[in-house]
Structure formats: structure tokens, C-alpha cells
Amino acid sequence: MFIDFMKISKKMIVLSLTLLFLSGIIIFNYKIDFGLEFIGGVEVELHYTEKVKIADVKKQLSVLGDIQVKYYGSNKNIQLKIKNNKRKDELIVEVEKVIGNDAKMLRLDYMGPEMTGSIIKNSCYSILAGIFCMVIYLIFRFNYILAFNALVALVHDIIILLGIISLLGIEFNLAVFSALFAVFGYSINDTIVIFDRLRENIKINKDQNMYNLINMSVNSTLLRTLNTSISTLMVTLIILIFGGTYLFGFALVLSLGVIIGTYSSIYLSTYLMLFKD
């Protein structure tokens, strides 16, 4: 079965531009909820002698500032995330003062400004290094035009994913950052497969225009693309369902990234090649 993907390519580009515009608005208005790794604070586990309600704990601890509360193991154990860049000893005193004798502190992990600064710096370095290596590889493997197209598709995927993360209020922690980095590699790999076939078809079918060559290339790699996407989604969905709270954001971002990356590889990066013809 031959599918004319390029027939609706303009509509898909309009869809992409709309999603990018909406994502920009969402990121600006909702902001990204950065985790402790990026802004600092403490993670505390408390044990209450009796069952407690999340709402009651939030009300009791609201004076501590930006705080997240959830059950940990049972409805007697509470996990707190307090986003604050104060010193560790100051935060411990404040927490102990608020909880008093109502609960026992089981664990406290502190993420200070120096540590968060190092994480942010290393994260930025890894992103820049990844983009640089990818662009250099694509230039040597293909050419400047294909490298640019792949980079546009990648930026498209990341911006839309950041918009979804902001809209759903997913905490941007190291796990979510890792998922974005995995999407980075996945999206590029998908694009390379199509570009590689397109390059072959350009050499073999010199009498065909770029419109037909792109359709031929996408159709000939479609089965491989779908098999890779579906098999990856099966794994990420299992993690999404059974992976627990911390891995939920990771699995959701990775699942959506696979879908968006597949879409952008088929429609966005290939559509830009039409301007080369």
C-alpha cells in the first residue's frame, strides 16, 4: 500500500506551527515546575503515629513555602518536597518547628545551591554537546541542508514536549530531563533512517521530483519506523503504568516523545526538503 504523505504535508505544517505557538504560550503562562535538582530544597520523609490526610498535612506545613506532599508507602508516612534555597540547618529547624511532636522525621535529603548549580551547568553542557555532535554527524553523513532539517524537527519536538510538561504540571526533574535527552536521540535516529533512504532514491531515481522521492522514501521505511515506535511505546507504557510516581514523568514524556518524533520525522523534516527541489 502506497500512502501519499506529502498530500497533507501543508496541513501538518499548520498543525505543527499551531502546536508550537500554543506550547510557547503555555510555557510562558504556566511555567515549568523544576524539581529540587534544579532549584534546591529538601526532600523529607515523615512518619505519623496515626493515619493522616494530605490536605491536613499541607495546611499544617503551608508556612514552609512551596511544598509538595504525598503518601509514601502508607497513609501514615508522608513525603515532602520543599523548594527553597535556604541552608540545610535552617530548613531542618523550620521543619521540626512546624511538625513538632506530631510526626517523626525518617529521612532528609538536602539539595543546596552549589549542587543545583553544578547540575544545571552539566545539563546545559550535555545539551550543547549533544546538539553539536548530532549536527557534525549529519553534516558528514548527509549535508548541511539535511542537518538543518533534522535540527528544526528536533527543536519542534522538544518545544512541544516542554509545553505538555508545563500544561500537565509534570515536575521537571533529572528523570524527565533524561527522557527529553532520549527523545533527542530517538527523533534523530528516525529522521536519519528516512534521510538515508531519500539519499539512495535521489541517486537511483534521478527522473523523479522531490515530492515523489520523499513519498517513496517514507513509504519504504514506514514499516521499520512503525515497528520501532510501537515496540518502544510498549516498554514506555509498561514503565508508565508500573514504574511508580518518580518514573511517571519520565515514561510519559518518553511515550509522547516517541509519537511526536515519529510524526516530525515523517512530515516536518521531509517537508522542508521540498524547498530544495
N, C-alpha and C positions, 0 to 999 in steps of 0.2 A: 504493500500500500504506500503510495507516494502522497505526502502531505505538502501543500503549498504554504509553508510557514511565512514566507515573505508577503503573502497576500494581506495578512492582517498586521504586518510589522509596524505600520504607521500608528494603528490603534494601540498597539502595545507600547510604543514610544510615548504616546499621550498618557497612557496608564502609568508608565514609569515616572514621567515628569510630574504627574499629579501626586503620586506616592512620595516623591522626593520633596515636593512643596509642602504636603501635609506633615511629613516627618520633620521638616525644618521647623514648622510652627509648633508641633508637639514638643520637640526638644527644647525650644525656646521657652514655652509656657509651662511645661510640666517639670522640666529639668531632669537630669539623670541622677538617680539615687545611688551615689557612690558608697561602697562598703567601707568598713573600718580600715581595710588595707590601703585605701587611697586618701582618707581624710583624718584618720586617727580616732582613738577612743578605747573603750574596753568592752570585752565580752564577759559576762558574769553568769554563773550558774548558781541558783538559789534553791534551797530545799525548805519547804514549809511543812510543819507538822500535820496540817490538815489540808484538805482539798481547797484550792483557790481558783478564782475566776480571773481570766486575763484582764477583763475590764477593771476589776478591783485593783489589780497589781499596777496597771497603767495609771490609774488615778492616784495611787499611793506614791508612785515614783515619777510622776509628771514633772516634779520640780527639778529633776536631773537634766532636763532639756530634751533634745532629740533622741528618743528612745524607742526601741523595738522590743516587744515582749511576746514570747511564745512558750508553749509547753515543751518540756524536754524529757522524754521518756515516760512521764506520768503527769497527772494533774496536780501533783504535789511538788514537782520540780519545774522551775521556771528558768528560761534562758533570756538574758537581757543583752541588748547591744546598745551601748551609749556612745553616740557620736560626739566626741568632744576632744579638743586638743590640749586639755589641761594635763598637768603632770600626774604620774601614776599615783603617788601618795595622796594628792588632793582628791582624786576621783574615788579612791578607796574610802577615805574619810567620809565623803559625801554619801556614798552608797550605804556604808554602815550606819550612818546617822539616820538615813531615811528608813531603812528596813528595821532598825532597832533589834528587838528580840523576836520579831515575827518570823524571821527566816534565818537559816544558816548559809553562809557563803561557802559553796563547794569548790569553786574554781574562778579565777580571774585572769584573763589574758589581756595584756596591755599592748596597744599599738601606738607608739609615740610619733611625734613629728619627724624625727630623724629617720625612723624606719619607713614611714609612709613616703617621705621624700625620696628615699632610695628606691622604693617600689615604683613610684611614678616615673622617676628618671630611667630606670631599667626598662619599664614598659614602653616608654617613648623610644628608647634606643632600639628595642626589639622590633617595633613597628617600622621605624625608618630603615633598619637593616633588612627587614623582610621585603619591604617595597623596593628597595634598591636592588637586592639580589634578584627579585622577580623581574624587574624591568630589564636588567642586564641580560638575564637568561633569555627573555622573549626577544630582545633585540638581536642577540646572536643566533637564536633558534629560528626566528622569522625575520621581522624588520621593525622599523620604528612605528609604522602605521598600526600593525597588529599589537605591538606592545602598548601603544596609546589606547587602542580599543579595549584591550583587556583591563587596563588600569581604570578606564571610565566605568566599566562593568563592575569592577571591584569596589570602587568608591560608591557606586549606586547601591550595591548590596549592603555595605556597612552603614550608610546613612539611614536606609530603610530599617535595618535591624536596630539601630540606636533609637529610632522613632518608636518602634514597637516596645523596646525596653523601657523607654520613658513613659509611654502610654499605659503599660501594664504595671508600672511601678516595680519592675524587677530590680533587685539590688545589684549594682554593677560591682561585683567582687572579682577576685582573681579567677574563679571558675568561669564566670561569664566572659571575662577578657580572653581566657584560653579558648572558649567556644568561638569567639569572633576571629581569633587567630586561625583556628581550624577551618572556619568558613573561608577565610583568606586563601588558604591552600586548596581547599576543595573547589572553590569557584574558579581559580586559575587553572586547575587541572582539567576541569570540564571544558573551559574555553580552549585550552591547548589541544585537546582531542579534536575539536571541531576545526580549529585553525590548521592543524596538521593535515586533515583530510581535504580542507579547502585548498591548501597549497598544492597537494597532489592533483586535485581536479583542475586547477588552473593550468598545470603543465600538460595534462592529458587531453583536456577538452578546451583547446585554445579558441575554438569557434563559438563557444558559449559566452553569453554575457554574465556579469557578476551576479545578477538576480538568480539565474538558473544554477550557477555554480554553488551559490550559498544554499539553495534548496537541496541540491544534490548532496552536499556535504553534511548538512544537518540530518537529512533522512538516512544517510548511510551510517551515521554514528548514533542515531536515535536509540536503537536497542541497547547499545552499550551504556549510553547516558542514563536511560531509564533503569536499567539493571543496577547500575552503581548507586543511583539516587534511592531506589526502593530498598536495596539491601542496607544502605546507610541509615535510612529512616527507620527500618525495623529495629536496629540497635539503639538509636537515639530515643525512640518511643518507649522501649523497654526501660531505659535509664530514666525517662520522664515519669513513668508510672511507678517504678520500684526503687528509684535512686535516692529518695528522701528529699528533705527540704533544701539542703545545701546544693544538691546537684540538679534541682528542678530548673533553675535559671539556665544552667549550662546546657541541659538537654533540650529545653525549649528553644533557646537561641540557635543551637546547632541544628535542630529539626527545621526551623524556619529558614535558616541559612542555606540548607541543602535545597529547599524548594525555590527560594529566591535566586540562589546561584545557578540552578538549572535553567530557570526562566531567563535570566540575564545572559547566560551563555548562548541560548538559542536565539533570542530576539535582539537584545541590545548590542552586544559586541559584533554580531554578524551584520546587523542593520547598518552600522557605521561603515562597513566595507562597501556598501552601495555607492558611497560618495567617491570611492576610489575609481569606479568604473568610468 
